Amino acid sequence: MDEKVKITTEFIKLDQLLKFAGAAAIGSEAKELVLDGKVMVNGEICTMRGKKIRSGDTVTVNGQDITVE
């Protein structure tokens, strides 16, 4: 399932995006997903939960694509 998330700022941090998009219920769950290597940013595994996600980036977690607009 693809989901589009619109941001009004220059970027959103990866862990915040996971919570905002509903891929993680709470911050610690988002942190675990990222640190366990279960999150990909633009097709590459990302283990930096503070990574800046900008418009046009695609984050994949648990088979779900989240595209930032």
Backbone as ProteinMPNN parsed JSONL, in Angstrom:
{"seq_chain_A": "MDEKVKITTEFIKLDQLLKFAGAAAIGSEAKELVLDGKVMVNGEICTMRGKKIRSGDTVTVNGQDITVE", "coords_chain_A": {"N_chain_A": [[0.841, -1.186, 0.0], [0.599, 2.144, -0.901], [1.343, 5.292, 0.467], [0.813, 8.766, 0.721], [2.404, 11.532, 2.103], [2.09, 14.786, 3.074], [4.245, 17.439, 3.695], [4.863, 20.547, 5.349], [7.126, 21.779, 5.972], [10.71, 22.16, 5.488], [11.912, 19.685, 5.846], [11.344, 16.448, 7.411], [12.039, 14.535, 10.268], [13.116, 11.126, 10.171], [12.123, 9.278, 12.176], [9.981, 10.753, 13.16], [8.386, 10.947, 10.916], [7.601, 8.276, 10.58], [5.919, 7.942, 12.773], [4.005, 9.924, 12.25], [2.884, 9.036, 9.852], [1.685, 6.766, 10.707], [2.992, 4.361, 10.722], [4.361, 3.611, 12.909], [3.372, 3.352, 16.252], [4.292, 4.643, 18.549], [7.101, 6.653, 19.644], [9.282, 5.044, 20.542], [8.823, 2.665, 19.23], [9.17, 3.443, 16.568], [11.867, 4.09, 16.673], [13.013, 1.563, 17.192], [12.308, 0.151, 14.823], [13.85, 1.537, 12.938], [16.516, 1.285, 13.948], [16.78, -1.462, 13.857], [17.125, -1.924, 11.224], [14.932, -2.084, 9.513], [13.826, -0.219, 7.912], [13.69, 1.509, 4.871], [15.101, 4.103, 2.941], [14.515, 5.703, 0.046], [15.103, 3.284, -1.257], [17.336, 2.267, 0.053], [18.648, 0.746, 2.989], [18.221, 2.385, 6.047], [19.632, 3.436, 9.042], [19.587, 5.631, 10.615], [17.767, 7.382, 12.743], [17.258, 10.055, 12.912], [17.457, 11.004, 10.376], [17.056, 13.337, 7.776], [14.165, 13.686, 6.026], [13.014, 14.593, 2.936], [10.843, 16.397, 0.641], [9.77, 14.361, -1.999], [11.219, 12.137, -1.317], [11.098, 8.599, -0.667], [9.976, 6.407, 1.749], [10.222, 3.158, 2.965], [8.599, 0.752, 4.874], [7.834, -2.227, 6.506], [6.771, -3.264, 4.112], [5.256, -1.188, 3.181], [5.026, 1.721, 1.283], [5.91, 5.052, 1.82], [5.472, 8.116, 0.561], [6.889, 11.268, 0.456], [5.618, 14.476, 0.081]], "CA_chain_A": [[0.0, 0.0, 0.0], [1.363, 3.389, -0.962], [0.742, 6.402, 1.192], [1.476, 10.034, 0.459], [2.397, 12.412, 3.266], [2.467, 16.149, 2.685], [4.866, 18.207, 4.782], [4.884, 21.983, 5.065], [8.443, 22.255, 6.365], [11.752, 21.743, 4.559], [12.15, 18.253, 6.036], [10.814, 15.82, 8.62], [12.963, 13.468, 10.68], [12.612, 9.796, 9.835], [11.29, 8.696, 13.236], [8.747, 11.535, 13.235], [7.578, 10.563, 9.761], [7.014, 6.96, 10.839], [4.793, 8.155, 13.695], [3.021, 10.762, 11.56], [2.223, 8.228, 8.821], [1.013, 5.651, 11.348], [3.776, 3.129, 10.6], [4.77, 3.303, 14.28], [2.409, 3.951, 17.171], [4.989, 5.513, 19.496], [8.481, 6.95, 19.284], [10.215, 3.942, 20.778], [8.589, 1.688, 18.162], [9.828, 3.999, 15.382], [13.313, 3.96, 16.906], [13.361, 0.149, 17.019], [12.21, -0.178, 13.4], [14.998, 2.128, 12.242], [17.769, 0.693, 14.422], [16.803, -2.874, 13.452], [17.351, -1.994, 9.777], [13.692, -2.463, 8.842], [13.318, 0.94, 7.192], [14.497, 1.909, 3.724], [14.871, 5.445, 2.41], [14.873, 5.703, -1.379], [15.625, 1.987, -1.658], [18.513, 1.853, 0.83], [18.391, 0.611, 4.424], [18.67, 3.552, 6.809], [19.596, 3.199, 10.488], [19.67, 6.927, 11.3], [16.377, 7.782, 12.982], [17.15, 11.5, 12.745], [17.696, 11.358, 8.966], [16.119, 14.333, 7.267], [13.398, 13.218, 4.88], [12.54, 15.775, 2.225], [9.854, 16.179, -0.404], [10.27, 13.52, -3.083], [11.802, 10.909, -0.76], [10.184, 7.5, -0.389], [10.37, 5.582, 2.89], [9.537, 1.862, 2.934], [8.643, 0.039, 6.14], [6.854, -3.317, 6.55], [6.146, -3.408, 2.803], [4.446, -0.007, 2.883], [5.774, 2.877, 0.796], [5.419, 6.364, 2.249], [6.108, 9.113, -0.281], [6.77, 12.606, 1.05], [5.358, 15.524, -0.92]], "C_chain_A": [[0.886, 1.25, 0.0], [0.598, 4.494, -0.254], [1.523, 7.655, 0.861], [1.309, 10.917, 1.697], [2.887, 13.774, 2.818], [3.072, 16.854, 3.897], [4.92, 19.674, 4.365], [6.209, 22.61, 5.476], [9.466, 21.745, 5.357], [12.004, 20.239, 4.629], [11.405, 17.768, 7.274], [11.788, 14.707, 8.981], [12.296, 12.109, 10.489], [11.701, 9.22, 10.917], [9.965, 9.44, 13.377], [7.809, 11.174, 12.089], [6.88, 9.226, 10.002], [5.815, 7.077, 11.778], [3.661, 8.891, 12.981], [2.214, 9.95, 10.548], [1.504, 7.01, 9.405], [1.746, 4.325, 11.227], [4.291, 2.68, 11.966], [3.816, 4.041, 15.218], [3.067, 4.965, 18.103], [6.445, 5.668, 19.078], [9.445, 5.794, 19.458], [10.041, 2.843, 19.724], [9.268, 2.152, 16.873], [11.34, 3.826, 15.497], [13.769, 2.523, 16.666], [13.341, -0.259, 15.552], [13.444, 0.306, 12.65], [16.295, 1.431, 12.648], [17.903, -0.779, 14.049], [16.985, -3.045, 11.946], [16.118, -2.38, 8.985], [13.081, -1.329, 8.023], [14.271, 1.28, 6.047], [14.096, 3.313, 3.302], [15.401, 5.443, 0.985], [15.592, 4.42, -1.778], [16.843, 1.486, -0.909], [18.162, 1.79, 2.306], [19.001, 1.811, 5.155], [18.539, 3.255, 8.291], [19.763, 4.501, 11.276], [18.254, 7.454, 11.508], [16.176, 9.285, 12.834], [17.372, 11.953, 11.312], [16.624, 12.315, 8.489], [15.475, 13.804, 5.987], [12.764, 14.449, 4.237], [11.503, 15.393, 1.175], [10.472, 15.389, -1.549], [10.893, 12.224, -2.603], [10.708, 9.869, -0.55], [10.77, 6.64, 0.728], [9.551, 4.289, 2.828], [9.719, 1.177, 4.277], [7.514, -0.993, 6.131], [6.079, -3.438, 5.239], [5.284, -2.227, 2.376], [5.365, 1.119, 2.409], [5.097, 4.155, 1.273], [6.186, 7.39, 1.417], [5.834, 10.493, 0.313], [6.616, 13.62, -0.075], [5.603, 16.888, -0.331]], "O_chain_A": [[1.803, 1.377, 0.811], [-0.623, 4.608, -0.365], [2.747, 7.619, 0.733], [0.219, 11.03, 2.257], [3.972, 13.898, 2.25], [2.489, 16.864, 4.982], [5.011, 19.995, 3.18], [6.399, 23.819, 5.348], [9.119, 20.974, 4.463], [12.273, 19.596, 3.614], [10.906, 18.56, 8.073], [12.303, 14.017, 8.101], [11.081, 11.966, 10.626], [10.617, 8.725, 10.608], [8.94, 8.829, 13.678], [6.593, 11.105, 12.266], [5.706, 9.065, 9.668], [4.811, 6.388, 11.596], [2.495, 8.515, 13.101], [1.008, 10.15, 10.403], [0.797, 6.303, 8.687], [1.202, 3.279, 11.581], [4.619, 1.509, 12.158], [3.497, 5.21, 15.001], [2.49, 6.008, 18.412], [6.953, 4.903, 18.258], [10.325, 5.582, 18.623], [11.006, 2.167, 19.367], [9.873, 1.347, 16.166], [12.006, 3.458, 14.529], [14.788, 2.291, 16.015], [14.254, -0.94, 15.085], [14.012, -0.418, 11.832], [17.082, 1.032, 11.789], [19.018, -1.29, 13.936], [16.999, -4.169, 11.443], [16.235, -2.945, 7.898], [11.97, -1.45, 7.507], [15.488, 1.333, 6.225], [12.918, 3.67, 3.305], [16.587, 5.211, 0.75], [16.562, 4.45, -2.536], [17.339, 0.397, -1.197], [17.466, 2.663, 2.824], [20.145, 2.192, 4.908], [17.468, 2.866, 8.756], [20.049, 4.469, 12.473], [17.615, 7.919, 10.564], [15.048, 9.744, 12.65], [17.466, 13.152, 11.05], [15.437, 12.131, 8.761], [16.154, 13.516, 5.001], [12.078, 15.235, 4.891], [11.314, 14.217, 0.866], [11.566, 15.709, -2.014], [11.081, 11.3, -3.395], [9.552, 10.203, -0.291], [11.918, 6.203, 0.653], [8.333, 4.327, 2.658], [10.839, 1.033, 4.766], [6.376, -0.673, 5.791], [4.873, -3.685, 5.248], [4.652, -2.269, 1.321], [6.362, 1.429, 3.06], [3.883, 4.321, 1.149], [7.402, 7.52, 1.55], [4.694, 10.835, 0.629], [7.374, 13.624, -1.045], [5.439, 17.896, -1.018]]}, "name": "protein", "num_of_chains": 1, "seq": "MDEKVKITTEFIKLDQLLKFAGAAAIGSEAKELVLDGKVMVNGEICTMRGKKIRSGDTVTVNGQDITVE"}
